[in-house]
Amino acid sequence: MDRNTLDKYFKGDIWKPTPIEEWKYSGLELINKIEPHEYVIDIGCGFNMFKNKIPNLLGIDPANDEADIKISIEEFEPDAKFDVALCLGSINFGDESVITKQISKIVSILKATSRIYWRCNSGSHDHIGDEDLNFFPWNEEWMRHFAKLFNYNIIVIEYEPNKLRLYSEWKRN
């Protein structure tokens, strides 16, 4: 997807974050799943809301100045590998090819034993005014497809009651 379109979405008046306390699967209870010694990357961290809640966290985001590093996942080259990746609404834009490349990049920066926590948009849009964006059509089938493709086991997969978002936890031993 075109960088200008995404920047307009995230920097404009369309996308507004909801408080972390309102996030069902991917909010405050997620913090309890992270061990203090684990190195965590928050991909598309937005306002970096987990920064003071998870030790050893690095937030990257291509559009938000609150990120520790303002960069896209495709461009990011870390010095060391991570134990955990948070992909909470960040791997949502583009077609199967784009999503596959992004997940491949994420997996490449994770340790052999790692976890990925997902919050994906399963609808055609997320906020009023974003109807022109190309959201990937996440569903359980796609989630299972990508987990298998990248040798992860799905520990949790569930929708919000309104089915707008799909949550999942992947683990690789």
N, C-alpha and C positions, 0 to 999 in steps of 0.2 A: 504494500500500500504506500502511496505517496506520502513522504515525510511531512509536507506542508499540510495535508489533510489531517494527519494525526496531531500535528502541533496545534492546528486550529481547534480541534476537538478538546485537547487537554489544556490548552492555554486560554481558550476562549470562555464563553459563558455557557457552554453545553455541559461539560463534565464537572460535577461537583462531588467531592468525597462525602460519604456518610461516616458518622462517628464509628470508630473501631468497636465500640461497645455494642453496636447494632448488627455487626457482622455475625451471622449464625455460626457456621463451621470454621470460618477463617479469621475470627476475631480473637478476643482475649483468651479463649480456651486453647488456641493454637500455641500460645506462649508456653503452656505447661507441657507441650510435646517436645520442646527444645531443651536439650541438656546444656548446662552452663559452659561446658568445654567445646561444644560444637560450633563450627564456623558456618555461618548462614549468609546466603545472598538473597536479597529481596529484589527480584527482577521487576522493574516497573514500579518502584516503591512509592511513586507519587510524593506525598508530603512526608514520607519516611516515618509513618506513625508507630512502627515497631522499634525505632532507633533506641529509645531509652528503656525499652522493655525486654529486649533480647540481647544478652552479651554477645560479643563477637559477630555482630551483624554489619554487613555492608549493603547499603541501598544504592541501586543504580536505576536511573531513569533518563530517557533521552530528552524529556521536556521540562522536568520540574527542578527548580533551583534548590529545593530542599534535599535532593539526593546527595549522598556522599560523593558520588561520581556521576556527572551528567553525561551519559553515554548510552547507546543502544546495546542490547545483548549481542547483536551481530558484531559490533566493534570491540566489545570488552575482552581484554586479555589479562586475566589475573596472574598474580605471582605464585599462588598456591591454589589447591583444589578445596572445594567446600563440602561439608557434610550434608547440608540441607539447602534446598532452593524453595523460595516462596514465589509462586507464580499466581498472584491474587488479582486477577483481572487484567493481566498484562499480555498474555498470549491469546489474543482474541481477534486479531486483524489480519486478513489476507486469506489466501486459498490453501489447499492441502500442501502445496509445495513450500509456501512461506512458513506455515506452521511446522512442517517437518524439519526445515532448516533451523528454525528457532529452537525446537526441542533438541535437535542434534547438538547445537551449540551449548545449550544448558547442560546436557548430559556430559559433554566434553570437559566442563569445568567442575564436575562433581567427582568425589572419590568413588571407588569401586563399590563400596557399601554406602549408600546414600538414600535420602528421601526427598520427594518433591511434593509440596502441598499446592493444590490447584483450587482456584475459584474462576470458573469460566462462564462467559455469557452464553446461554443456550438459545437466546432469541435473536431476532433480526436487529434489535437495537436495545440500548441500555438506558438512555435518557431522552427526554423530549429535545428534538433538534438534531439528533444524530442519525436520522434515517438514511442519509447518503453514505454512511460508512459501510465498509464491507466486513461485517462481523463473520467470523468463522462459525459454522453451524454446530457447535459442540453438543454432543449427546453421549449417552453411555457407550454406544457402539464406537464412536471416534475415540473416546477415552481409553477403551479396552484395546483398540487397534494400536494406538501410539504406545501404550504401556508395554504391550507385547513386542512391538517393533524395537523398543529400546531396552528390553530385558528387565522390566520392572514388574513387580506384583502389585496389584491394586488391593489396598488394605481397606479403604473406605471409598464408596461412591454413592452420592445422594444429591438430590435436588432440593432447593428451597421449596417450601409448600406451593409457591406460585410458579415454580418451574423456570423462573427467569435465570437462575444461576445453578450451575452444576459444581459440586465440590468433590474433590478426590484426594486421596493420599496414596502415593506410590512409594514402594520400598524395594531396594535392591540389596541383597545380602552378598 
